Amino acid sequence: DGHSHLSAYERKRLKNITENAKFFASLEMHKVSARLNEIATKRQPHGTRRSKPKKAEEESAPRRSMRLLRVEPSVLPAPETPAQPGPEGYPQVPPGPVAMVPEEQVEDSKWTEALLSTWMRISEVKVDDADRCTPDIERYQESLSSMVLSEENVRKVVKSRVCSMAIHPSESTILVAAGDKWGHIGLWNVSCGSEEGAHIFIPHNLQVSCMHFSPCNPAHLLSLSHDTLRCGDVTRAVFDEICRSEENFSSFDFLEDNACTAIVGQWDGAVAVVDRRTPGVSSELSADIGFRKTRTVHVHPMNKQYFLAAGLVDVCVFDVRYLKPKGNKPVSSLTGHTKSVASAYFSPVTGSRVVTVCADDRLRVYDTTSLSSTITVLSTIRHNCNTGRWLSRFRAIWDPKQEHCFVVGSMAQPRQINVFRDSGKLLHSFHNVDCLSSVCSINVVHPRQSILVGGNSSGRLHVF
């Protein structure tokens, strides 16, 4: 009652505080706190005791890099390690020759034997290029219009994204090779017309980024992956190893018509010269050309000493005769690209044109009749090149039969493959709503016949 001077609210608040204090006192919280402290400080049972750390002398010395310490490696051979499973569970392809046996085939197959026999037979026929000529644009456009796609000429040839293709020069049989992102090479005898006309081989571990039939002996199919350049020799049924390196290869082209030497681009920006006639699997020369990345290389069709290299925003012509390990200067520079360049190729007969594909959504054609220090753009074509990460990047390739026309994939609907003139004019679009419903990023044209093959990112080929 000594709080009569307080208001009713203050008296009620004071009463609540007093009752709460009595309640907590009755709980004897100090005893509970003492018990909890006793439990916390009690020694842990023997079964949960932590193991004592090892003494310093028992610990192994930390692994040090012998290369950084500049110590010569031990002469003792390293123990052999079993092949590790590669992408999607495939075993790693060992170094050295690989037998030309299709995937998952244990015993001889009559269908495989038929395919390889056909390849060998058509390679024995010599193709005469003496009467090779460039048709006029009107006749060429008529031949494009006559090319069609039918359901039987669509086939899934490899298991994954098509990254490269090559077509046999035979005029009697259509034989196509396709390489995918997991190192598979699919061979398809389109003329066979049966389900057994296609077979898959595994000569590489990773993406097959470039393939060519040998210009002097089409019984040889050369293929390039990240770490190896191989030659598939059908006469011996083996994929020989030509070059192996720890550098990542990106593309290659022959420096001579006899296909003995090649220029090889590397993803780190350098290029290498490879000679098949020398023993071993090392390159003859590795040259830094000043690129941060080299995507494609291509040799001039007439003056074989010149080759074209395309990188990020760099496209330059170099002289292979003057290549050295460092300090290489280009003969010509093709300027104007503002983003990454996917490909650059000389025109097939005279090399007087170069077509490039750039991520700035432009196709550019350059006049390389005279290889001056700086070459300007002849024509620019706006073209959607935004293929994204799931599609192979577009490569504009010249039709070997027509000096002034090139073929490139398209993102347009309905799905199609475009043919342009070097002036920038669209000549023809290949499409078929019923049979072509995907983007064909990689394309190849037959050197003598009206045949076009488009490959998509699921391993399917379409033959017009």
Secondary structure as GFF3:
##gff-version 3
##sequence-region A 1 464
A	DSSP	alpha_helix	8	26	.	.	.	ID=ss1
A	DSSP	alpha_helix	29	41	.	.	.	ID=ss2
A	DSSP	three_ten_helix	46	48	.	.	.	ID=ss3
A	DSSP	three_ten_helix	56	58	.	.	.	ID=ss4
A	DSSP	three_ten_helix	87	89	.	.	.	ID=ss5
A	DSSP	beta_strand	98	99	.	.	.	ID=ss6
A	DSSP	alpha_helix	110	123	.	.	.	ID=ss7
A	DSSP	alpha_helix	137	145	.	.	.	ID=ss8
A	DSSP	three_ten_helix	151	153	.	.	.	ID=ss9
A	DSSP	beta_strand	154	156	.	.	.	ID=ss10
A	DSSP	beta_strand	162	167	.	.	.	ID=ss11
A	DSSP	beta_strand	175	180	.	.	.	ID=ss12
A	DSSP	beta_strand	185	189	.	.	.	ID=ss13
A	DSSP	three_ten_helix	190	192	.	.	.	ID=ss14
A	DSSP	three_ten_helix	195	197	.	.	.	ID=ss15
A	DSSP	beta_strand	198	201	.	.	.	ID=ss16
A	DSSP	beta_strand	210	213	.	.	.	ID=ss17
A	DSSP	beta_strand	220	224	.	.	.	ID=ss18
A	DSSP	beta_strand	228	233	.	.	.	ID=ss19
A	DSSP	beta_strand	238	244	.	.	.	ID=ss20
A	DSSP	beta_strand	249	254	.	.	.	ID=ss21
A	DSSP	beta_strand	261	266	.	.	.	ID=ss22
A	DSSP	beta_strand	271	275	.	.	.	ID=ss23
A	DSSP	beta_strand	285	287	.	.	.	ID=ss24
A	DSSP	beta_strand	296	299	.	.	.	ID=ss25
A	DSSP	beta_strand	306	310	.	.	.	ID=ss26
A	DSSP	beta_strand	315	319	.	.	.	ID=ss27
A	DSSP	three_ten_helix	320	322	.	.	.	ID=ss28
A	DSSP	beta_strand	332	334	.	.	.	ID=ss29
A	DSSP	beta_strand	341	346	.	.	.	ID=ss30
A	DSSP	beta_strand	353	358	.	.	.	ID=ss31
A	DSSP	beta_strand	362	367	.	.	.	ID=ss32
A	DSSP	beta_strand	374	375	.	.	.	ID=ss33
A	DSSP	beta_strand	377	382	.	.	.	ID=ss34
A	DSSP	beta_strand	397	398	.	.	.	ID=ss35
A	DSSP	beta_strand	405	409	.	.	.	ID=ss36
A	DSSP	beta_strand	417	421	.	.	.	ID=ss37
A	DSSP	beta_strand	426	430	.	.	.	ID=ss38
A	DSSP	beta_strand	442	445	.	.	.	ID=ss39
A	DSSP	beta_strand	452	455	.	.	.	ID=ss40
A	DSSP	beta_strand	460	463	.	.	.	ID=ss41
###
